Amino acid sequence: MNSQLFIALLNPGIGLLLASAFFLLWLNRRDQTYVAIAAASYVLSTLGFLIQDVGPNLPHDLERLPSNICFLLTGCLLVSAVLRRYRLDIPYLAFAAIVLAGAGGMYWFLVEQPNLTARIYLINFLVGAVAVIGAVKLRRIEKQHLVDRLLFWALVVSAANFLLRPITIMWLAGTFDSFDSFQRSLYWTTVLFTQAMISVMFALNLLVAIAIDLIAELRQEANTDKLSGLLNRRGFEVEAAAVLERCRAEGRPASLLIADLDHFKAINDTHGHSVGDEVISLFGRQIALAAGKAVAGRVGGEEFAVLIPGIETGAAKIFAESLRTGLALYCAGQLPSPLLPTVSIGVCVARPAAELHEMMRHADEALYLAKRQGRNQVQVHAPAADDPAAEPLRA
């Protein structure tokens, strides 16, 4: 194998390895379509280089037409994979127009008016335009992780590479008389090198993004109660403590609700555990719909907690009453007749130095009072008159 053939096979080899890696990941992450799109992009990159450097020569160098269409589609799919990862709209019409313009322009400069320099500028500028579109769309998102910023800058670097490199290199080295001289030129060497670097750069960033997504999903699964769909006790305590700390730092109020389904053991004994599970699931969904940005979790068997930032006693009690009175309506038609579950709720408002465990204890006290007074009601914790922290946090 001579050195020129070895260099020619470098980018197809890299593309094939990366395509295989993303395909194997997709087999285990089929819900993540951007992984499959990334795999397809590297397949097309491999195909484009093989057609161009290893495939048979056709009249008018027409093998350059499918190879460059593959390169354009590679760019479109790779940017689409990045956009899909962030659930951003993919500009299908713009990408289709770029591919059609590339195909038409390539045919024109291959057959009608052969011009190698024009073909070089055409394909580079179109691929650069694809990268610019991706960078503009990605610029608007909130970049929570380092990989988010790296993906954005990878698009910026790619755009600069495709838009500035051909101008700079051909200004320094001049234009080309034939494709053979082109393949032996400094320009082609930079193409092979930068394409390999960009392919690996995008792949590494996307692989890190996949790892971050997987870790986030595992963390969510570890902190989520599958039956109710809310946070479990551990997840609730972590998130609620963080929200409470922010409220304290900002001088904002916060209210905590502890809700307990009434006579839940009797529901299980009378109707079976499957019906009891359905009651928990329905109440969890009701809380999730009503809570919005509040922190909500299932903290015990039939016990739920909701921490709501920014509200005081009156609003907290109204919210609790809406949960209580809405439960039977939410469950209507979904449980065996004549079962109509009810709930008792205790409410506590944060004091200036209150910790989450203290608020939960006070809300529990209010909940026990609601139970003692007949259930199916809301009670608010009243601090003792001599409590040094008797004044609630105020906005």
Stockholm file with secondary structure:
# STOCKHOLM 1.0

chainA/1-395         MNSQLFIALLNPGIGLLLASAFFLLWLNRRDQTYVAIAAASYVLSTLGFLIQDVGPNLPHDLERLPSNICFLLTGCLLVSAVLRRYRLDIPYLAFAAIVLAGAGGMYWFLVEQPNLTARIYLINFLVGAVAVIGAVKLRRIEKQHLVDRLLFWALVVSAANFLLRPITIMWLAGTFDSFDSFQRSLYWTTVLFTQAMISVMFALNLLVAIAIDLIAELRQEANTDKLSGLLNRRGFEVEAAAVLERCRAEGRPASLLIADLDHFKAINDTHGHSVGDEVISLFGRQIALAAGKAVAGRVGGEEFAVLIPGIETGAAKIFAESLRTGLALYCAGQLPSPLLPTVSIGVCVARPAAELHEMMRHADEALYLAKRQGRNQVQVHAPAADDPAAEPLRA
#=GR chainA/1-395 SS CCHHHHHHTHHHHHHHHHHHHHHHHHHHCTTCHHHHHHHHHHHHHHHHHHHHHTSCCCGGGTTHHHHHHHHHHHHHHHHHHHHHHTTCCCCHHHHHHHHHHHHHHHHIIIIISCCHHHHHHHHHHHHHHHHHHHHHHHHTSCCCSHHHHHHHHHHHHHHHHHHHHHHHHHHHHCCCSSHHHHHTSHHHHHHHHHHHHHHHHHHHHHHHHHHHHHHHHHHHHHHBCTTTSSBCHHHHHHHHHHHHHHHHHHTCCEEEEEEEETTHHHHHHHHCHHHHHHHHHHHHHHHHHHHTTSEEEECSSSEEEEEEETCCHHHHHHHHHHHHHHHHHHHTTTSCTTCCCCEEEEEEECCTTCCHHHHHHHHHHHHHHHHHTTSSSEEECCCCTTCTTCSCCCC
#=GC SS_cons         CCHHHHHHTHHHHHHHHHHHHHHHHHHHCTTCHHHHHHHHHHHHHHHHHHHHHTSCCCGGGTTHHHHHHHHHHHHHHHHHHHHHHTTCCCCHHHHHHHHHHHHHHHHIIIIISCCHHHHHHHHHHHHHHHHHHHHHHHHTSCCCSHHHHHHHHHHHHHHHHHHHHHHHHHHHHCCCSSHHHHHTSHHHHHHHHHHHHHHHHHHHHHHHHHHHHHHHHHHHHHHBCTTTSSBCHHHHHHHHHHHHHHHHHHTCCEEEEEEEETTHHHHHHHHCHHHHHHHHHHHHHHHHHHHTTSEEEECSSSEEEEEEETCCHHHHHHHHHHHHHHHHHHHTTTSCTTCCCCEEEEEEECCTTCCHHHHHHHHHHHHHHHHHTTSSSEEECCCCTTCTTCSCCCC
//
